[in-house]
Amino acid sequence: MYTPISTMQNEYAHPPGFDCPYGPVSECDGCGARDCPHGEPFHYHHDGCPACDNPSGPLSRSVQPPMTEPQIEKSNIWTRPDPDAVKVLAERYRTGQIELDNFVYALSDVAWGVCAWGSCQYATALAMFRALQLLKQSGLDPLEVFGWGAEIDISAHPAPLPEVLRKISEYLIEQEHCFVSDGEKLDEKAVARAHALTTATSLDDAFDAMRRSAWDLWAAAKRVTEWVYPTPVKINMPASPGYGPEMNRLVQSGNYTTALQCYVLVAIGYILDPDKAFGGFDT
């Protein structure tokens, strides 16, 4: 039986009394895939069905993309990581036997469309982040596996952590005062959180402060990485898969880049608790 992944609770549920075999969930992708004439899981999305609204355009990618060989149980490889199995997958990816998205999906514990980092639009960012983590835990250099090693040197003198925290603090305080100049009342709590960053010991609290100030994860990860690496190396990251209507898929195309930025901040020790730092972001 098809297992739905959406647990969103909002006003865009099925019509009242709708008989949903998957439980009382809104925007149910199980019923969406069943009811849409095009088989689109996001048929009940609050922005409209991407297939019905644009029949000639591309559908969103399937909730769970088909795996190519070898067939490996996601739950097993993540909950009981087998370095040898991971290395087999990595070699098959490097030799072109597995496509990037399927490779990332196989290595992550993330269901497409669901995300512990907050909005479901970050799902592929979290999936890539988990894949990078698992490759490292299996004794591989994830940057080399994906072919980025020659372009990224994460030991290349990042700015000192206190300096980065000071810049973030100053920027957030200035931002709050700019809001006041636009007629809004100064958010004293936001200013206090920003001031407290000068004595923080990691970037975890900085991401928390940015999330509370209505930053999305895409912008926060990019801006913080720029403060850590004032002269960042430009790389051409592949677009990540997206879900939902066309504009939603467009903004999600940079999720693999966001994942790499988050991974680098963890790898250099500036983020101590990634689930806390990157969790709960809206879009």
C-alpha positions as CSV (number, residue, x, y, z in Angstrom):
1,M,0.0,0.0,0.0
2,Y,1.1,3.5,-0.7
3,T,2.4,5.2,2.4
4,P,1.8,9.0,2.5
5,I,4.5,11.2,3.9
6,S,2.6,14.5,4.5
7,T,1.5,15.3,8.0
8,M,0.8,19.0,7.4
9,Q,-2.2,20.3,9.4
10,N,-3.8,23.3,7.9
11,E,-7.0,24.5,6.3
12,Y,-6.2,22.9,2.9
13,A,-7.2,19.4,4.0
14,H,-9.6,17.2,2.0
15,P,-13.2,18.3,2.0
16,P,-14.9,17.8,5.4
17,G,-15.8,14.2,5.9
18,F,-13.5,13.1,3.1
19,D,-12.7,9.4,3.6
20,C,-8.9,9.3,3.8
21,P,-7.5,5.8,4.3
22,Y,-4.2,7.1,5.4
23,G,-5.4,9.0,8.4
24,P,-6.4,12.6,9.3
25,V,-3.7,14.4,7.4
26,S,-3.9,17.6,5.3
27,E,-2.6,17.8,1.7
28,C,-2.4,14.0,1.8
29,D,0.0,12.8,-1.0
30,G,-1.5,9.4,-0.8
31,C,-4.9,10.6,-1.8
32,G,-3.3,13.0,-4.2
33,A,-1.5,10.3,-6.1
34,R,-4.7,8.3,-6.1
35,D,-7.1,11.0,-7.2
36,C,-5.0,13.1,-9.6
37,P,-5.7,12.2,-13.2
38,H,-1.9,12.6,-13.8
39,G,-0.9,10.7,-10.7
40,E,0.6,13.8,-9.0
41,P,1.1,13.3,-5.2
42,F,0.8,17.1,-4.7
43,H,-2.7,17.1,-6.1
44,Y,-4.1,18.6,-2.9
45,H,-1.3,21.1,-2.4
46,H,-2.5,24.5,-1.1
47,D,-0.9,26.2,-4.1
48,G,-2.7,24.0,-6.5
49,C,-1.8,20.8,-8.3
50,P,1.3,21.3,-10.5
51,A,0.1,18.7,-12.9
52,C,-3.5,19.8,-13.3
53,D,-2.7,23.5,-13.3
54,N,0.0,23.0,-16.0
55,P,-0.7,19.8,-17.9
56,S,2.0,20.4,-20.5
57,G,4.6,21.2,-17.9
58,P,6.8,18.8,-15.9
59,L,5.4,17.0,-12.9
60,S,7.0,17.2,-9.6
61,R,9.4,14.3,-9.0
62,S,7.8,11.3,-7.4
63,V,7.7,11.2,-3.6
64,Q,10.2,8.3,-3.6
65,P,12.4,8.2,-6.8
66,P,13.0,4.7,-8.2
67,M,16.3,3.2,-6.9
68,T,18.7,1.7,-9.4
69,E,20.8,-1.3,-8.4
70,P,21.9,-2.1,-5.8
71,Q,18.5,-2.2,-4.0
72,I,19.4,-1.2,-0.4
73,E,16.9,-0.7,2.4
74,K,17.1,3.0,3.5
75,S,16.2,2.2,7.1
76,N,18.8,-0.5,7.3
77,I,21.7,1.5,5.8
78,W,21.0,4.5,8.0
79,T,20.1,2.9,11.4
80,R,22.8,0.2,11.0
81,P,25.4,1.8,8.7
82,D,27.5,-0.7,6.8
83,P,30.6,1.0,5.6
84,D,31.1,-1.7,2.9
85,A,27.6,-1.2,1.5
86,V,28.2,2.6,1.5
87,K,31.5,2.2,-0.3
88,V,29.8,-0.1,-2.9
89,L,27.2,2.6,-3.5
90,A,29.8,5.3,-3.7
91,E,31.8,3.4,-6.3
92,R,28.7,2.8,-8.4
93,Y,27.9,6.5,-8.3
94,R,31.4,7.4,-9.3
95,T,31.2,5.0,-12.3
96,G,27.9,6.3,-13.4
97,Q,25.7,3.4,-12.4
98,I,23.6,5.4,-10.0
99,E,22.2,8.8,-10.6
100,L,22.9,11.6,-8.1
101,D,19.4,12.0,-6.7
102,N,19.0,8.2,-6.2
103,F,22.5,8.0,-4.6
104,V,21.6,10.8,-2.1
105,Y,18.2,9.2,-1.4
106,A,19.8,5.8,-0.7
107,L,22.3,7.3,1.8
108,S,19.8,9.5,3.8
109,D,17.1,8.9,6.3
110,V,14.9,11.6,4.8
111,A,11.6,10.8,3.1
112,W,11.0,13.1,0.1
113,G,8.7,15.9,1.1
114,V,9.2,15.6,4.8
115,C,11.9,17.5,6.7
116,A,13.1,17.7,10.3
117,W,14.7,21.0,9.4
118,G,11.3,22.7,9.2
119,S,9.6,23.4,5.9
120,C,9.2,20.4,3.6
121,Q,11.0,22.5,1.0
122,Y,14.3,21.8,2.8
123,A,13.9,18.0,2.4
124,T,16.5,17.5,-0.3
125,A,18.9,19.8,1.6
126,L,18.6,17.6,4.6
127,A,18.9,14.5,2.5
128,M,22.2,15.6,0.9
129,F,23.5,16.7,4.4
130,R,22.7,13.2,5.8
131,A,24.4,11.6,2.8
132,L,27.5,13.7,3.3
133,Q,27.5,12.7,7.0
134,L,27.2,9.0,6.3
135,L,29.9,9.0,3.7
136,K,32.3,10.6,6.2
137,Q,31.2,8.1,8.9
138,S,32.0,5.3,6.5
139,G,35.6,6.4,6.1
140,L,35.2,8.2,2.8
141,D,35.9,11.8,1.9
142,P,32.4,13.0,0.8
143,L,33.7,15.9,-1.1
144,E,35.9,13.6,-3.2
145,V,33.1,11.2,-3.7
146,F,30.9,13.9,-5.2
147,G,33.8,15.3,-7.1
148,W,34.1,18.6,-5.2
149,G,37.3,17.9,-3.4
150,A,39.5,19.7,-6.0
151,E,37.4,22.8,-5.6
152,I,36.8,23.0,-1.9
153,D,39.3,23.1,0.9
154,I,37.4,23.3,4.1
155,S,40.6,23.8,6.1
156,A,41.5,26.9,4.0
157,H,41.7,29.4,6.9
158,P,38.1,30.1,7.9
159,A,37.6,33.4,9.7
160,P,38.0,33.0,13.5
161,L,34.7,32.0,15.2
162,P,34.6,35.1,17.5
163,E,35.0,37.4,14.5
164,V,32.2,35.6,12.6
165,L,29.9,35.8,15.7
166,R,30.7,39.5,16.1
167,K,29.8,40.2,12.4
168,I,26.5,38.3,12.7
169,S,25.7,40.1,15.9
170,E,26.3,43.5,14.3
171,Y,24.4,42.7,11.2
172,L,21.3,41.4,13.1
173,I,21.3,44.5,15.3
174,E,21.6,46.8,12.3
175,Q,18.8,44.9,10.6
176,E,16.5,45.4,13.6
177,H,17.1,49.1,13.6
178,C,16.4,49.3,9.9
179,F,13.0,47.8,10.6
180,V,12.4,50.6,13.1
181,S,13.2,53.2,10.4
182,D,10.5,51.6,8.4
183,G,8.0,52.4,11.1
184,E,8.1,49.1,13.1
185,K,8.7,48.9,16.8
186,L,12.2,47.8,17.9
187,D,12.3,44.1,18.8
188,E,14.2,44.3,22.0
189,K,14.3,40.5,22.4
190,A,15.8,40.1,18.9
191,V,18.5,42.8,19.8
192,A,19.3,41.0,23.0
193,R,19.7,37.7,21.2
194,A,22.0,39.4,18.7
195,H,24.1,41.0,21.5
196,A,24.4,37.6,23.2
197,L,26.1,36.1,20.2
198,T,29.4,37.9,21.0
199,T,29.9,35.5,23.9
200,A,28.6,32.4,22.1
201,T,30.9,29.4,21.6
202,S,29.5,28.1,18.3
203,L,27.3,29.2,15.4
204,D,24.3,27.2,16.8
205,D,22.9,30.3,18.6
206,A,23.5,32.4,15.5
207,F,21.3,30.2,13.4
208,D,18.7,30.2,16.2
209,A,18.7,34.0,16.3
210,M,18.4,34.3,12.5
211,R,15.5,31.8,12.5
212,R,13.7,33.8,15.1
213,S,14.3,36.9,13.0
214,A,12.4,35.3,10.1
215,W,15.4,34.2,8.0
216,D,15.0,31.2,5.8
217,L,17.6,28.5,5.9
218,W,18.7,29.2,2.3
219,A,19.7,32.8,3.2
220,A,21.0,32.0,6.6
221,A,23.4,29.2,5.5
222,K,24.6,31.3,2.5
223,R,25.2,34.4,4.5
224,V,27.0,32.7,7.4
225,T,29.2,30.7,5.1
226,E,30.2,34.0,3.4
227,W,31.2,35.4,6.8
228,V,33.2,32.3,7.6
229,Y,34.9,32.3,4.2
230,P,35.1,35.9,3.0
231,T,36.5,34.7,-0.4
232,P,34.4,31.5,-1.0
233,V,35.2,29.2,-3.8
234,K,32.6,29.2,-6.5
235,I,31.4,25.7,-7.6
236,N,28.7,24.7,-10.0
237,M,26.5,22.6,-7.8
238,P,23.9,20.4,-9.5
239,A,20.3,21.4,-9.0
240,S,18.4,19.4,-6.5
241,P,14.9,17.9,-7.1
242,G,11.9,19.9,-6.1
243,Y,8.4,19.2,-5.1
244,G,5.1,21.0,-5.4
245,P,4.2,23.8,-7.8
246,E,6.7,25.2,-10.3
247,M,7.9,28.2,-8.1
248,N,8.4,25.9,-5.1
249,R,10.5,23.6,-7.2
250,L,12.5,26.5,-8.5
251,V,13.6,27.7,-5.1
252,Q,14.4,24.2,-3.9
253,S,16.9,23.7,-6.8
254,G,19.6,25.2,-4.6
255,N,19.1,22.7,-1.8
256,Y,22.3,20.7,-2.5
257,T,24.3,23.9,-2.2
258,T,22.6,24.7,1.1
259,A,23.4,21.2,2.3
260,L,27.1,21.6,1.4
261,Q,27.3,25.0,3.2
262,C,25.7,23.4,6.3
263,Y,28.0,20.4,6.1
264,V,31.1,22.6,5.9
265,L,30.1,24.6,9.0
266,V,29.8,21.3,10.9
267,A,33.0,19.9,9.5
268,I,35.1,22.8,10.7
269,G,33.6,22.6,14.2
270,Y,31.6,25.9,14.0
271,I,28.3,24.1,14.4
272,L,28.0,21.7,17.3
273,D,24.4,20.5,17.1
274,P,23.2,20.6,13.4
275,D,19.7,19.4,14.3
276,K,19.3,22.3,16.7
277,A,21.1,24.9,14.5
278,F,19.3,24.0,11.2
279,G,16.0,22.8,12.6
280,G,12.6,24.6,12.5
281,F,13.3,27.0,9.6
282,D,10.3,28.3,7.6
283,T,10.5,29.5,4.0
